[in-house]
Amino acid sequence: MKFLEAKKAIRNLQAGVDCSVHLFSSAQLENLSPFFEAYCAHHNLRSTIAHTPFDTLSQSLLEPPIVRPELGPISVSVLVLFPWDFCPQLNWRGPVSTDPLCFNRLNAQVDDFVELLRVRAIPGVFVNADVPRVLASDDEQHRLERYIRVAAMTCNFAFLENQYFSLESFARLGRPFSNSVAVAIAEILSIKVYSQIEENFEPKKVLITDLDNTVWSGVVGEDGVDGVFCSPEGRGIAHYWYQLALKQLHSRGVLLVAVSRNDIDLARAPFEQAKFPLSLDSFHSIRAGYGKKSNQIKLLSNELSLPVKSFVFVDDNPVEIAEVKSEVPEIMCLTFPDNIEEFPAWLNRMLAFFRSDEITIEDLQRDKLYKIRALANVEKAESKSLESYLSSLNMTLHINVKVLENRSRAIQLINKTNQFNLNGIRFSDCEVDNVIACGGSLVSVRLVDKFGDHGDIMACLIDVQGNVISWVMSCRVLQRDIENTFLRWLLYESNISVQSLNYQETLRNSPVFNFLSGLLAITDFDADSKKVDVSVIKKSLCVDSGYHQVRLVK
């Protein structure tokens, strides 16, 4: 990759995940940046690179992890290390010691640095550069260099041999790599960055797709049903692969929505008349018309009560991509490739946005649950008042105090819910296990109404001291007064001794703020962290609305 090619790759990235990358190193690595950003762009990452100030590596590693929200919602770090980072006396540009050097003392320095690396656990590369002679004994010098190599390997760094290092460039400019070598280093580092983001990436929930020249090859309004293709050979093969991928996503609970510049009968016709992997039943909805696609996406976001950042939009037309991206900047937009050689890599990137290690029953039934919700919304719009609507739903809350088994959906809710979330704190399986094992409680709530079973829609984690350390509810059931009914049950009817709610404001949990501030007549929640005393809540908790029946699951 040449410099101009790198700039072109960065410029051509139409949409990607914004991320900030802190590149830790004791050397000057600015010549890596354009190639690093270009290879990140290949992984669909729009990266901003921040460098450690020269010769401050150890000091920077001792400081807390850096978060730069202004550079992107995701922050990751990578390391580029050399032998002298483990043992400063080996630095070609370092001061020359006038005191005799001791092998054991230098080994102790290596051990200290390794311990620091293990605490921070930042991935990266180790360059096995030649070093100056600092010990009188050949044997001790070789043992020291070998000890550093082994230490780097035990820390799981990618190991690069000496030919990657340029002593001339390092001595003259402080840059350890020539530009030709910087390209290879940048590619390795981009993989390290992508791996971290993939591990912590919150999977998308909705895929919105164009139809013409995307789901099938051809334009149905011009070519007719017989003139569009989607088959395992010929001109429709990429579209066939794409439909198979969408079918796989649908089977895992991803909502599929088609948005097309067509009349609705034309948009539906190929599914009704052709033999495609996808059927009409695969789609949550098909939206056809001639207005802006961004408007359809905004309406969909409101109907589903899901943020557009949980959507992926696919279209073959760069003009449509640009329109949606300009009007809905939070959405992930992907241009369907017109070159079949690019399609496999593009498809892998697209599927990566929906990766999920564990799929729950609610995931598999997500389309059904949202269709039930849509039916309820129609009736809500026709009701004379919110009170009459809620009374007509015949809602039953099935409350389950969880044990160590059968709790995956509750933990998923805790780690994915943002709006009705008491404090935004995430808990791993192991951490929830520890809370329960120490005498705490995990409670989940399943909602059933006249439209059907909505699955588990609430989770609450209480530690052994009686502090509610997590309380979340799915946005699908907001405005049903469920939080009030559950809190009354928790404080008055459960066998759980609750002392406080550990509230903390986040960027998106205003529904919890509104609930608590209305309940307690408190308008000031400016403190970073606030324990809401249960005795105060009991004085002002609303009387039972009568909207819900409560059943305890045994």
Buried (B, 14 or more C-beta within 10 A) or exposed (E): BEBEEBBEBBEEBBBBBEBBBBBBBBBBBEBBBBBBBBBBBBBBBBBBBBBBEEBEBEEBBEEEEBEEEEBBEBBBBBBBBBBBBBBBBBBBEBEEEEEEBEBEEBBEBBEEBBEEBEEBEBBBBBBBBEBEEBBEEEEBBEBBBEBBBEBBEEBEBBEBEEEBBBEEBBEEEBBBBBBEBBBBBBBBBBBBBBEBBEEEBEBBBBBBBBBBBBBBBBBBBEBBBEEBBBBEEEEBBBBBBBBBBBBEBBEBBBBBBBBBBBBEEBBBBBBEEBEBBBEEEBBBBBBBBEEBBBBBBBEBBEBBBBBBBBBBBBBBBEEBBBBBBEBBEEBBBBBBBEEEEEBEEBBEBBEBBBEBEEBBEBBBBBBBBBBBBBEBEEEBEEBEEEEEBBBBBEBBBBBBBBEEEEBBBBBBBBBBBBBBBBBBBEBEEEBBBEBBEEEBBBBBBBBBBEBBBBBBBBBBBBBEEBBBBBBBBBBBBBEBBBBBBBBBBBBEEBEBEBBBBBBBBBEBBEBBBEBBBEBBEBEEBEEEEBBBEBEBBEEEBEEBBEBBEBEEEE
